[in-house]
Amino acid sequence: MNPAEGWPLWLRLVLAALLGALGAFGLAPFGYWLATVVALILIVPLFLASETRIRAAWVGWVFATGYFAHALSWITEPFQVDAARHAWMAPFALVFLAGGLALFWAFAFWASRQIGASAQRQGLLLVVALSLVEFGRGYLLTGFPWAGVAQVWVDTPIAQILSLIGPYGLGALTFAATLPVGAALFANRSIARFARPCAFTVVCVILALAYAAARPPVLEGENTVRLIQPNAPQHQKWDPDYELLFFTRQIEFTAAQPKPDLIVWPETSVPGWLGNAQPHLTVIADAAQGTPVFLGIRRWDDPRIYNSMVYLDETGQQNGLYSKHHLAPFGEYVPFGDLLARFGIYGLAATTGNGFSSGPGPALMDAGKLGRALPLICYEAVFPQDVNGAPGRADFLLQITNDAWFGARSGPYQHLAQAQMRAIEQGLPMMRSANTGVSAMIDPLGQITASLLLGQAGYVDAVLPRPHAATFYSRTGDSPSFFALLVLFAMFWRNARRGRL
């Protein structure tokens, strides 16, 4: 018997919002994955009690809004950097972002009712629909897959499934292991029928744990990498009174003995622009004493500007350049930026109306004896399809980022968790240098082998682990999961139209 049947709509919506907020506790920095599991199970009776498609959509939208509002509460932090100009935008940013992303889930709830299946099969329909709209959330309109359900498993053995089916596949598996349980639990069904989805969940967990146990061990490499973390607060980062302080701090960390095999500075860590930064690069090369350096710097190529990464080789010469290609909308650029600039609306990190320009795309950079690096600048590590889009297989992933924009609460930790996911998906180690943290060395199983605390100035010398062989996901990407879900949805639709559901 479904206890939600007969409850007023307002009560169901309030409960849905609370369940959504509860579900976000599964994400970093909390990591309470059980909260997400419970939220997904308990939202099902509220969905099944919806008398119409519109009410089902409302339940889905409110549930998702609660989830994303909690998960993405860090989005208000960038607006506090220049509070006098931008603070008023913060609540609007959170409301519109959470509510906008929730529209994807609302459509899934609506579509599951639209098909017209019996209540007993609604859980299965919702699994497929939610899984498909998560693909849409990650790909459409440049994509924003942050806070995907798969992220709750990042510090558990279940996360190793990412190497097989990626984040969208693991998200679908999470929906499949929870939503049918909720449908069976609150439907008027026999114990035997209730046991089926529970048995499926148990089998999935056992197979996931077995696969994790069978994964090859991580072998320690021969090269040491120094990750630099200057801890420059965003409101001081470009202040002329502090620029020299932060630059000098990084020079001191770079010159420290004993020498590593590679040094990595974070995103936009060099003052000025690449075209006139030769004095800075010379000082960096002198401090490195023959050690190669990756560093982040802004680049001006009139009339365009780029967020770039430069490689200085053993001789101190620039021997590699990469420019960020997947830009953060309304952060690094604003759609129709020149028009909106007339009204005083700029991207938070932009210096002109249109903001930064996009680089040519994923690329590999030579890192000398360490092999080939796949560079990722900040936001790019959020997109598994970008990593899979590299022109060849790298020996390691390299992320430089400026998480000072994200504040000191959940944002930096969620960004780190997604970096761990990319390492598992590719079977590659990742070195990560972050301005304010968290700088870390991540092995091919997604485990953090060395790190610096958030908000700590310093450096860490870490051994670069050896890469694993190419994973199944790194060879196939998201296509198998997507087309399997698309076929399942088509089958459900056909059977529903024929009255078989």
C-alpha positions as CSV (number, residue, x, y, z in Angstrom):
1,M,0.0,0.0,0.0
2,N,1.4,3.4,-1.0
3,P,1.2,5.7,2.0
4,A,1.5,8.8,-0.2
5,E,-1.8,8.1,-1.9
6,G,-4.3,10.7,-0.8
7,W,-1.8,13.1,0.6
8,P,-2.3,16.7,-0.5
9,L,0.0,17.8,-3.3
10,W,1.7,20.5,-1.2
11,L,2.8,17.9,1.3
12,R,4.2,15.6,-1.4
13,L,6.2,18.5,-2.8
14,V,7.6,19.5,0.5
15,L,8.7,16.0,1.2
16,A,10.1,15.7,-2.3
17,A,12.2,18.8,-1.7
18,L,13.5,17.5,1.6
19,L,14.4,14.1,0.1
20,G,16.3,15.9,-2.7
21,A,18.3,17.9,-0.2
22,L,18.9,14.7,1.8
23,G,20.2,12.9,-1.4
24,A,22.9,15.5,-1.9
25,F,24.6,14.4,1.3
26,G,26.0,11.6,-0.7
27,L,28.3,14.0,-2.5
28,A,31.6,15.4,-1.3
29,P,32.6,16.6,1.2
30,F,30.0,14.5,3.1
31,G,30.2,11.2,1.2
32,Y,27.1,9.7,2.9
33,W,26.1,7.5,-0.1
34,L,23.4,5.9,1.9
35,A,21.5,9.2,2.1
36,T,21.4,9.2,-1.7
37,V,20.2,5.6,-1.8
38,V,17.4,6.3,0.7
39,A,16.3,9.5,-1.1
40,L,16.0,7.7,-4.4
41,I,14.0,4.9,-2.8
42,L,11.6,7.2,-1.0
43,I,10.9,9.5,-3.9
44,V,9.2,6.7,-5.8
45,P,6.0,6.5,-3.7
46,L,5.6,10.2,-4.1
47,F,6.0,9.8,-7.8
48,L,3.5,6.8,-8.0
49,A,1.0,8.8,-6.0
50,S,0.9,11.5,-8.7
51,E,-2.5,11.5,-10.3
52,T,-1.4,13.2,-13.5
53,R,1.6,13.7,-15.7
54,I,1.9,17.3,-14.6
55,R,1.9,16.4,-10.9
56,A,4.5,13.8,-11.6
57,A,6.7,16.4,-13.3
58,W,6.2,18.7,-10.3
59,V,7.4,16.0,-7.9
60,G,10.4,15.4,-10.1
61,W,11.2,19.0,-10.4
62,V,11.0,19.8,-6.7
63,F,13.0,16.7,-5.8
64,A,15.7,17.6,-8.2
65,T,15.7,21.3,-7.2
66,G,16.3,20.3,-3.6
67,Y,19.1,18.0,-4.7
68,F,20.9,20.5,-6.9
69,A,20.3,23.5,-4.6
70,H,22.1,21.6,-1.8
71,A,24.7,20.1,-4.1
72,L,25.5,23.3,-5.9
73,S,25.3,25.8,-3.0
74,W,28.9,26.6,-3.7
75,I,27.8,28.4,-6.8
76,T,27.1,31.5,-4.7
77,E,30.8,31.8,-3.7
78,P,32.2,33.4,-6.9
79,F,29.7,36.3,-6.5
80,Q,31.3,37.1,-3.1
81,V,34.8,37.8,-4.6
82,D,33.6,41.3,-5.7
83,A,30.6,41.5,-3.5
84,A,29.9,45.1,-4.2
85,R,29.2,44.3,-7.9
86,H,28.0,40.8,-7.9
87,A,26.6,39.6,-4.5
88,W,23.1,40.5,-5.5
89,M,23.3,37.9,-8.3
90,A,24.2,35.0,-6.0
91,P,20.7,33.8,-5.0
92,F,19.4,34.2,-8.5
93,A,22.4,32.1,-9.8
94,L,21.6,29.3,-7.3
95,V,17.8,29.3,-8.0
96,F,18.1,29.4,-11.7
97,L,20.9,26.9,-11.9
98,A,19.2,24.4,-9.6
99,G,15.8,24.9,-11.1
100,G,17.1,24.8,-14.6
101,L,19.0,21.5,-14.1
102,A,15.9,20.1,-12.4
103,L,13.9,20.5,-15.6
104,F,15.8,17.5,-17.0
105,W,14.6,15.3,-14.1
106,A,11.1,16.8,-14.3
107,F,10.9,15.7,-17.9
108,A,11.9,12.2,-16.9
109,F,9.2,12.0,-14.3
110,W,6.7,13.4,-16.8
111,A,7.7,11.0,-19.6
112,S,7.5,8.0,-17.3
113,R,3.8,8.9,-16.6
114,Q,3.2,9.9,-20.2
115,I,3.9,6.4,-21.4
116,G,1.0,5.3,-19.4
117,A,2.4,2.2,-17.8
118,S,0.9,0.5,-14.8
119,A,2.2,1.6,-11.4
120,Q,4.1,-1.6,-11.0
121,R,6.4,-0.8,-13.9
122,Q,6.8,2.9,-13.2
123,G,10.0,2.4,-11.3
124,L,11.7,0.7,-14.3
125,L,10.5,3.4,-16.7
126,L,11.9,6.1,-14.4
127,V,15.2,4.4,-14.3
128,V,15.6,4.6,-18.0
129,A,14.2,8.1,-18.3
130,L,16.4,9.6,-15.6
131,S,19.4,7.9,-17.0
132,L,18.8,9.4,-20.5
133,V,18.1,12.9,-19.2
134,E,21.4,12.7,-17.3
135,F,23.1,12.3,-20.7
136,G,21.3,15.4,-21.8
137,R,22.4,17.3,-18.8
138,G,26.0,16.4,-19.5
139,Y,26.0,17.1,-23.2
140,L,23.4,19.7,-24.2
141,L,24.2,23.4,-24.2
142,T,27.9,22.7,-23.4
143,G,26.8,20.4,-20.6
144,F,27.0,20.6,-16.8
145,P,27.2,17.1,-15.3
146,W,28.3,18.3,-11.9
147,A,26.6,16.4,-9.0
148,G,25.9,13.3,-11.1
149,V,24.6,10.4,-9.0
150,A,27.7,8.3,-9.8
151,Q,29.8,10.8,-7.8
152,V,28.5,9.5,-4.5
153,W,30.5,6.3,-5.0
154,V,33.9,7.9,-5.6
155,D,35.5,6.8,-2.3
156,T,34.0,3.3,-2.4
157,P,34.9,0.2,-4.3
158,I,31.8,0.6,-6.4
159,A,33.5,3.5,-8.1
160,Q,35.7,1.1,-10.1
161,I,32.7,0.3,-12.3
162,L,33.5,3.7,-13.9
163,S,36.3,2.0,-15.8
164,L,33.7,-0.2,-17.5
165,I,30.7,2.0,-18.1
166,G,31.7,5.5,-17.1
167,P,29.7,8.0,-14.9
168,Y,26.4,7.9,-16.9
169,G,26.5,4.1,-16.9
170,L,27.2,3.9,-13.2
171,G,24.5,6.5,-12.6
172,A,22.0,4.4,-14.5
173,L,23.0,1.3,-12.5
174,T,22.4,3.3,-9.3
175,F,18.9,4.3,-10.4
176,A,18.3,0.6,-11.4
177,A,19.4,-0.6,-8.0
178,T,17.2,1.8,-6.0
179,L,14.1,3.1,-7.9
180,P,12.5,-0.4,-8.5
181,V,13.0,-1.2,-4.8
182,G,11.0,1.9,-3.9
183,A,8.3,0.9,-6.4
184,A,8.1,-2.6,-5.0
185,L,8.3,-1.5,-1.4
186,F,5.3,0.7,-1.6
187,A,3.2,-1.1,-4.2
188,N,0.6,-3.6,-3.3
189,R,2.7,-6.6,-4.2
190,S,3.7,-10.0,-2.9
191,I,6.9,-10.7,-0.9
192,A,8.2,-12.7,-3.9
193,R,7.8,-9.7,-6.3
194,F,9.4,-7.4,-3.8
195,A,12.4,-9.8,-3.5
196,R,13.2,-9.4,-7.2
197,P,14.5,-5.8,-7.3
198,C,16.2,-6.4,-3.9
199,A,17.9,-9.4,-5.3
200,F,19.0,-7.4,-8.4
201,T,20.5,-4.7,-6.1
202,V,22.4,-7.3,-4.0
203,V,23.8,-9.0,-7.2
204,C,24.9,-5.6,-8.6
205,V,26.7,-4.8,-5.3
206,I,28.4,-8.2,-5.2
207,L,29.5,-8.0,-8.8
208,A,30.8,-4.5,-8.3
209,L,32.9,-5.5,-5.3
210,A,34.2,-8.5,-7.1
211,Y,35.3,-6.4,-10.0
212,A,36.9,-3.9,-7.8
213,A,38.9,-6.6,-6.0
214,A,40.0,-8.0,-9.3
215,R,41.4,-4.7,-10.6
216,P,45.2,-4.8,-11.0
217,P,47.3,-3.1,-8.2
218,V,48.8,0.3,-8.7
219,L,52.6,0.2,-9.3
220,E,54.8,3.0,-8.0
221,G,56.6,4.9,-10.7
222,E,60.2,6.3,-10.8
223,N,59.5,10.0,-11.1
224,T,58.6,12.6,-8.5
225,V,56.3,15.5,-9.2
226,R,56.1,18.7,-7.2
227,L,52.6,20.2,-6.9
228,I,52.6,23.9,-6.1
229,Q,49.8,25.4,-4.1
230,P,50.2,29.2,-3.4
231,N,46.9,29.7,-1.7
232,A,46.0,33.0,-3.3
233,P,42.4,34.1,-2.3
234,Q,40.5,35.2,-5.4
235,H,39.9,38.7,-4.1
236,Q,43.7,39.2,-3.7
237,K,44.9,37.1,-6.6
238,W,45.2,40.0,-9.1
239,D,45.7,42.8,-6.6
240,P,49.0,44.6,-7.4
241,D,49.7,44.7,-3.6
242,Y,49.6,40.9,-3.4
243,E,50.7,39.6,-6.9
244,L,54.4,39.7,-6.0
245,L,53.8,37.9,-2.7
246,F,52.1,35.0,-4.4
247,F,54.6,34.8,-7.2
248,T,57.5,34.9,-4.8
249,R,55.9,32.2,-2.7
250,Q,55.7,29.9,-5.7
251,I,59.3,30.6,-6.7
252,E,60.4,29.6,-3.2
253,F,58.4,26.4,-3.4
254,T,59.9,25.7,-6.9
255,A,63.5,26.2,-5.7
256,A,63.2,23.9,-2.7
257,Q,65.5,21.0,-2.5
258,P,65.7,18.1,-3.3
259,K,64.8,18.6,-6.9
260,P,61.8,16.7,-8.3
261,D,61.5,15.4,-11.9
262,L,58.6,17.8,-12.7
263,I,57.0,20.9,-11.2
264,V,53.4,21.9,-11.7
265,W,52.0,25.4,-11.0
266,P,48.2,26.0,-10.9
267,E,45.9,27.7,-13.3
268,T,46.7,31.4,-14.2
269,S,49.4,31.3,-11.6
270,V,51.8,33.7,-13.5
271,P,51.1,37.4,-13.4
272,G,50.6,39.2,-16.7
273,W,50.1,37.7,-20.1
274,L,52.2,35.2,-22.0
275,G,53.4,37.6,-24.6
276,N,55.1,39.9,-22.1
277,A,55.8,37.4,-19.3
278,Q,59.3,36.4,-20.4
279,P,60.9,38.0,-17.2
280,H,58.6,35.9,-15.1
281,L,59.3,32.7,-17.1
282,T,63.1,33.3,-16.7
283,V,62.8,33.6,-13.0
284,I,60.7,30.4,-12.9
285,A,63.3,28.5,-15.0
286,D,66.1,29.7,-12.8
287,A,64.3,28.6,-9.7
288,A,63.5,25.2,-11.2
289,Q,67.2,24.6,-11.9
290,G,66.8,22.3,-14.9
291,T,63.5,20.7,-13.8
292,P,60.6,21.0,-16.4
293,V,57.6,23.1,-15.3
294,F,54.0,23.1,-16.3
295,L,52.3,26.4,-15.4
296,G,49.0,28.3,-16.0
297,I,49.0,31.7,-17.7
298,R,46.7,34.0,-19.6
299,R,47.5,34.5,-23.3
300,W,46.6,37.5,-25.5
301,D,46.3,36.9,-29.2
302,D,44.6,40.1,-30.4
303,P,41.7,40.4,-30.2
304,R,41.3,37.0,-28.4
305,I,42.3,36.0,-24.9
306,Y,42.9,32.4,-23.8
307,N,43.3,30.5,-20.5
308,S,46.5,28.5,-21.3
309,M,49.0,26.0,-20.0
310,V,52.7,26.3,-20.9
311,Y,55.5,23.7,-20.6
312,L,59.0,24.9,-19.9
313,D,61.5,22.2,-20.6
314,E,64.9,21.4,-18.9
315,T,66.5,24.4,-20.6
316,G,63.8,26.8,-19.5
317,Q,62.4,27.2,-23.0
318,Q,58.7,27.1,-23.8
319,N,58.2,23.7,-25.5
320,G,54.5,23.2,-25.3
321,L,51.3,25.3,-25.2
322,Y,47.7,24.3,-24.6
323,S,44.6,26.5,-24.4
324,K,41.4,25.6,-22.6
325,H,38.7,24.7,-25.0
326,H,35.7,23.9,-22.7
327,L,34.9,27.2,-21.1
328,A,32.6,27.9,-18.2
329,P,29.5,29.8,-19.4
330,F,28.9,33.0,-17.4
331,G,32.3,32.5,-15.8
332,E,34.9,32.7,-18.5
333,Y,32.5,33.8,-21.3
334,V,29.0,35.1,-21.7
335,P,26.8,34.2,-24.6
336,F,26.1,37.3,-26.6
337,G,28.8,38.9,-24.4
338,D,29.3,42.1,-26.3
339,L,25.6,42.9,-26.3
340,L,25.2,42.1,-22.6
341,A,28.4,44.1,-21.8
342,R,26.5,47.2,-22.7
343,F,24.3,46.5,-19.7
344,G,27.3,45.8,-17.4
345,I,27.0,42.0,-17.5
346,Y,30.4,40.2,-17.8
347,G,31.6,36.7,-17.1
348,L,33.1,36.6,-13.6
349,A,36.6,35.7,-14.9
350,A,36.3,37.7,-18.2
351,T,37.9,40.9,-19.0
352,T,35.9,41.8,-22.1
353,G,32.3,41.3,-23.1
354,N,32.8,38.0,-24.9
355,G,35.4,36.8,-22.3
356,F,37.9,34.1,-23.0
357,S,38.1,32.3,-26.4
358,S,38.0,28.5,-26.7
359,G,41.2,26.6,-27.7
360,P,41.2,24.1,-30.6
361,G,40.3,21.1,-28.4
362,P,41.8,18.2,-26.4
363,A,45.5,17.7,-27.0
364,L,48.5,15.8,-25.7
365,M,51.6,17.6,-24.4
366,D,55.1,16.1,-24.3
367,A,56.5,16.0,-20.7
368,G,60.0,14.6,-21.4
369,K,60.9,11.4,-19.6
370,L,57.5,11.3,-17.8
371,G,55.8,10.7,-21.1
372,R,52.7,12.4,-22.6
373,A,50.3,14.5,-20.5
374,L,46.6,15.1,-21.2
375,P,46.2,18.7,-20.0
376,L,42.9,19.8,-18.3
377,I,42.3,23.3,-17.1
378,C,39.9,23.6,-14.2
379,Y,36.3,22.9,-15.5
380,E,37.5,20.6,-18.2
381,A,38.1,17.7,-15.7
382,V,34.3,17.6,-15.1
383,F,33.6,16.2,-18.6
384,P,34.5,12.6,-19.3
385,Q,33.7,13.0,-23.0
386,D,36.5,15.6,-23.2
387,V,39.0,13.3,-21.7
388,N,37.9,10.5,-24.1
389,G,38.2,13.0,-26.9
390,A,42.0,13.2,-26.7
391,P,43.8,12.4,-30.0
392,G,45.7,9.5,-28.3
393,R,46.4,7.8,-25.0
394,A,48.3,9.8,-22.5
395,D,50.6,8.5,-19.8
396,F,49.0,10.6,-17.2
397,L,46.3,13.3,-16.7
398,L,47.3,16.8,-15.7
399,Q,44.8,19.2,-14.2
400,I,45.7,22.8,-13.2
401,T,42.9,24.7,-11.5
402,N,41.9,27.8,-9.5
403,D,39.3,26.5,-7.1
404,A,39.5,29.8,-5.1
405,W,36.4,30.7,-7.1
406,F,34.5,27.8,-5.4
407,G,35.1,28.9,-1.8
408,A,36.0,26.6,1.0
409,R,32.9,24.5,1.5
410,S,31.8,21.8,-0.9
411,G,32.9,23.1,-4.3
412,P,36.6,22.3,-4.2
413,Y,35.9,18.8,-2.7
414,Q,33.3,18.0,-5.4
415,H,35.8,19.1,-8.1
416,L,38.4,16.8,-6.6
417,A,36.0,13.9,-6.6
418,Q,35.4,14.4,-10.3
419,A,39.1,14.4,-10.9
420,Q,39.3,11.0,-9.1
421,M,36.5,9.7,-11.4
422,R,38.4,10.7,-14.5
423,A,41.5,8.8,-13.3
424,I,39.4,5.6,-12.7
425,E,37.6,5.9,-16.1
426,Q,40.9,6.2,-18.0
427,G,43.1,3.9,-15.8
428,L,45.6,6.8,-15.6
429,P,47.2,8.7,-12.7
430,M,46.3,12.3,-12.4
431,M,48.5,15.1,-11.0
432,R,46.4,18.1,-9.8
433,S,47.7,21.5,-8.8
434,A,45.1,23.9,-7.4
435,N,45.6,27.5,-6.4
436,T,43.9,27.2,-2.9
437,G,43.6,23.4,-3.0
438,V,43.0,20.6,-3.1
439,S,46.3,19.8,-4.8
440,A,46.7,16.0,-5.1
441,M,48.3,13.0,-6.8
442,I,45.7,10.5,-7.8
443,D,46.5,6.9,-8.8
444,P,44.7,5.0,-11.6
445,L,42.2,3.6,-9.1
446,G,41.1,7.1,-8.1
447,Q,42.9,6.9,-4.7
448,I,44.7,10.1,-3.4
449,T,48.3,9.2,-2.7
450,A,49.4,12.6,-1.6
451,S,47.7,16.0,-1.1
452,L,47.7,19.4,0.5
453,L,44.9,20.6,2.6
454,L,42.4,23.1,1.3
455,G,43.6,26.7,2.1
456,Q,47.2,25.6,2.8
457,A,50.1,27.3,1.1
458,G,52.9,24.9,0.3
459,Y,54.0,22.1,-2.0
460,V,53.9,18.3,-2.0
461,D,56.4,16.0,-3.7
462,A,54.6,12.8,-4.8
463,V,55.7,9.8,-6.8
464,L,53.8,9.5,-10.1
465,P,52.1,6.1,-10.2
466,R,52.4,3.9,-13.3
467,P,49.3,3.9,-15.6
468,H,47.1,0.9,-16.1
469,A,46.2,-0.5,-19.5
470,A,43.5,1.3,-21.4
471,T,40.1,0.7,-19.8
472,F,37.0,-0.5,-21.5
473,Y,35.4,2.9,-21.0
474,S,38.4,4.7,-22.4
475,R,38.0,2.8,-25.6
476,T,34.2,3.0,-26.0
477,G,33.1,6.1,-24.2
478,D,29.4,6.7,-23.5
479,S,28.0,5.2,-26.7
480,P,27.3,1.7,-25.4
481,S,25.4,2.9,-22.3
482,F,23.5,5.6,-24.2
483,F,22.3,3.3,-27.0
484,A,21.4,0.5,-24.6
485,L,19.2,3.0,-22.6
486,L,17.7,4.3,-25.8
487,V,16.7,0.8,-26.9
488,L,15.2,0.1,-23.5
489,F,13.2,3.2,-23.6
490,A,12.0,2.5,-27.1
491,M,10.9,-1.0,-26.0
492,F,9.0,0.4,-23.0
493,W,7.3,2.9,-25.3
494,R,6.3,0.3,-27.8
495,N,5.0,-2.2,-25.2
496,A,3.1,0.6,-23.4
497,R,1.5,1.6,-26.7
498,R,0.4,-2.0,-27.2
499,G,-1.0,-2.3,-23.7
500,R,1.6,-4.7,-22.4
501,L,2.7,-2.7,-19.5
